[in-house]
């Protein structure tokens, strides 16, 4: 387990061959950066030199930002205090709605439906006051047509015989022949 010593480079045998040299490295493919690597102290010295060259150089003036909501310079509409306040109010309203009990929510929905029903009732009252009947079938014309040229009302009953589309069908709907009956009818026609 002991380490045996070896002869150093001074005791190596001399030869007549040319001593080996490191390979000649060229630039590789692509475009490597031409900047040299800076030392740690090098950057600080350069900064000091730059400051010394142009001590009176003015900084670039940036335009002042003004808020579109409140018009105050120094911030934009995204960071406006008014916007933040509005968001806080909206959040507080949401939390209040979430904190309401199911009974309160049900009460509010009942109130909304009652208001809607009252509005529809008022509209129906106004229609009846003007002599308009509510239209139950939207495909048919209203019961009275006002003729603008003559200024008189025309009743639909008088127009019904002239218009085919408003005539009531005379025969009730009946089931058609079965496929077997249709086959017999077609065979009977071909034989006859």
C-alpha positions as CSV (number, residue, x, y, z in Angstrom):
1,X,0.0,0.0,0.0
2,X,2.9,2.5,-0.3
3,X,3.2,5.1,-3.1
4,X,6.3,4.7,-5.2
5,X,8.1,7.8,-6.4
6,X,8.7,8.5,-10.1
7,X,11.3,10.6,-12.0
8,X,10.4,14.3,-12.7
9,X,10.7,16.1,-16.0
10,X,14.4,17.0,-15.3
11,X,15.3,13.3,-15.3
12,X,13.3,12.4,-18.4
13,X,15.3,11.1,-21.4
14,X,16.0,13.7,-24.2
15,X,14.9,12.8,-27.8
16,X,15.7,14.4,-31.2
17,X,12.1,14.9,-32.1
18,X,10.4,18.4,-32.1
19,X,8.6,19.0,-28.7
20,X,4.8,18.8,-29.1
21,X,2.9,22.0,-29.2
22,X,-0.7,22.8,-28.5
23,X,-3.0,22.7,-31.5
24,X,-3.6,25.9,-33.5
25,X,-7.2,26.9,-32.6
26,X,-9.2,28.9,-35.2
27,X,-12.5,30.7,-34.9
28,X,-15.4,28.3,-34.9
29,X,-18.5,28.4,-37.1
30,X,-21.1,31.1,-36.4
31,X,-20.4,34.6,-35.2
32,X,-18.9,34.6,-31.7
33,X,-18.9,37.8,-29.8
34,X,-15.9,40.1,-30.5
35,X,-16.0,41.7,-27.0
36,X,-13.3,40.7,-24.7
37,X,-14.1,39.4,-21.3
38,X,-13.9,42.1,-18.7
39,X,-12.1,41.8,-15.4
40,X,-13.8,42.6,-12.1
41,X,-12.0,45.9,-11.6
42,X,-12.1,46.8,-15.2
43,X,-15.8,47.8,-15.2
44,X,-15.5,50.2,-12.3
45,X,-12.6,52.0,-13.9
46,X,-14.6,52.4,-17.2
47,X,-17.6,53.9,-15.2
48,X,-15.3,56.4,-13.5
49,X,-13.8,57.4,-16.9
50,X,-17.3,57.9,-18.4
51,X,-18.3,60.2,-15.6
52,X,-15.2,62.2,-15.9
53,X,-15.6,62.8,-19.7
54,X,-19.1,64.3,-19.7
55,X,-20.0,65.6,-16.3
56,X,-22.6,68.1,-17.6
57,X,-24.6,65.6,-19.8
58,X,-28.4,66.0,-19.4
59,X,-30.6,63.1,-18.8
60,X,-33.3,62.3,-21.4
61,X,-36.6,64.0,-20.4
62,X,-39.5,61.5,-20.2
63,X,-43.0,62.8,-20.8
64,X,-45.1,63.2,-17.7
65,X,-47.9,60.7,-17.5
66,X,-51.4,62.1,-16.7
67,X,-54.4,60.0,-15.5
68,X,-57.3,59.9,-17.9
69,X,-59.8,59.4,-15.1
70,X,-58.9,62.2,-12.6
71,X,-56.5,64.3,-14.7
72,X,-53.7,64.4,-12.1
73,X,-50.1,64.0,-13.4
74,X,-47.8,61.3,-12.0
75,X,-49.9,58.2,-12.5
76,X,-52.1,56.5,-15.2
77,X,-55.6,55.3,-15.1
78,X,-54.5,51.8,-14.2
79,X,-53.0,52.9,-10.9
80,X,-55.6,55.6,-10.2
81,X,-56.9,55.8,-6.6
82,X,-60.5,56.4,-7.8
83,X,-60.3,53.1,-9.7
84,X,-59.1,51.3,-6.6
85,X,-61.9,52.8,-4.5
86,X,-64.5,51.7,-7.1
87,X,-63.0,48.1,-7.0
88,X,-63.2,48.1,-3.2
89,X,-66.8,49.2,-3.3
90,X,-67.7,46.5,-5.8
91,X,-65.9,43.9,-3.7
92,X,-67.7,45.1,-0.6
93,X,-71.1,44.8,-2.4
94,X,-70.2,41.3,-3.6
95,X,-69.3,40.2,0.0
96,X,-72.5,41.8,1.3
97,X,-74.5,39.8,-1.3
98,X,-72.6,36.6,-0.4
99,X,-73.2,37.2,3.3
100,X,-77.0,37.5,2.9
101,X,-79.0,34.5,4.1
102,X,-81.0,32.3,1.7
103,X,-84.2,33.8,3.2
104,X,-83.1,37.4,2.2
105,X,-82.1,36.2,-1.3
106,X,-85.5,34.5,-1.7
107,X,-87.3,37.7,-0.5
108,X,-85.4,39.8,-3.1
109,X,-86.2,37.4,-5.9
110,X,-89.9,37.5,-4.9
111,X,-89.8,41.3,-4.9
112,X,-88.3,41.4,-8.4
113,X,-90.9,39.0,-9.8
114,X,-93.7,41.1,-8.2
115,X,-92.2,44.3,-9.8
116,X,-92.1,42.6,-13.2
117,X,-95.7,41.4,-12.9
118,X,-96.8,44.9,-11.9
119,X,-95.1,46.4,-14.9
120,X,-96.8,43.9,-17.3
121,X,-100.1,44.5,-15.6
122,X,-99.7,48.3,-16.1
123,X,-98.9,47.7,-19.8
124,X,-102.0,45.5,-20.2
125,X,-104.1,48.2,-18.6
126,X,-102.8,50.8,-21.0
127,X,-103.6,48.5,-23.9
128,X,-107.1,47.9,-22.8
129,X,-107.6,51.7,-22.3
130,X,-106.6,52.3,-25.9
131,X,-108.9,49.4,-27.1
132,X,-106.0,47.1,-28.0
133,X,-106.4,43.5,-27.2
134,X,-103.3,41.4,-26.2
135,X,-102.0,39.4,-29.1
136,X,-102.2,35.7,-28.1
137,X,-101.2,34.3,-31.5
138,X,-98.2,36.2,-33.0
139,X,-98.7,34.7,-36.5
140,X,-102.1,36.1,-37.0
141,X,-102.9,39.8,-37.5
142,X,-104.5,41.8,-34.7
143,X,-108.3,41.7,-34.7
144,X,-108.7,45.3,-36.1
145,X,-106.7,46.7,-39.0
146,X,-106.6,50.5,-39.4
147,X,-106.7,51.6,-43.0
148,X,-104.6,54.8,-43.1
149,X,-105.9,56.0,-46.5
150,X,-109.6,56.0,-45.6
151,X,-109.2,56.5,-41.8
152,X,-111.6,53.7,-40.9
153,X,-111.2,50.3,-39.2
154,X,-111.5,47.1,-41.2
155,X,-112.7,44.0,-39.5
156,X,-110.8,40.7,-40.1
157,X,-114.0,38.7,-40.5
158,X,-114.7,40.6,-43.7
159,X,-111.3,39.9,-45.1
160,X,-111.3,36.2,-44.3
161,X,-113.1,34.8,-47.4
162,X,-110.7,36.7,-49.7
163,X,-107.5,35.5,-48.0
164,X,-106.8,31.7,-48.4
165,X,-104.2,31.6,-45.7
166,X,-106.7,32.6,-42.9
167,X,-109.3,30.1,-43.9
168,X,-110.1,27.3,-41.4
169,X,-109.5,23.9,-42.8
170,X,-112.8,22.1,-43.5
171,X,-111.6,18.5,-43.0
172,X,-110.1,17.4,-39.7
173,X,-106.7,15.8,-39.7
174,X,-107.0,12.1,-40.4
175,X,-104.3,9.4,-40.4
176,X,-103.1,8.5,-43.9
177,X,-103.1,5.0,-45.4
178,X,-100.7,2.4,-43.9
179,X,-97.7,1.2,-46.0
180,X,-99.6,-2.0,-46.7
181,X,-102.7,-0.1,-48.0
182,X,-100.4,2.1,-50.1
183,X,-98.8,-1.1,-51.7
184,X,-102.3,-2.5,-52.4
185,X,-103.4,0.8,-54.0
186,X,-100.3,0.9,-56.2
187,X,-100.8,-2.7,-57.3
188,X,-104.4,-2.1,-58.0
189,X,-103.6,0.9,-60.3
190,X,-100.9,-1.0,-62.2
191,X,-103.2,-4.0,-62.8
192,X,-106.2,-1.9,-63.8
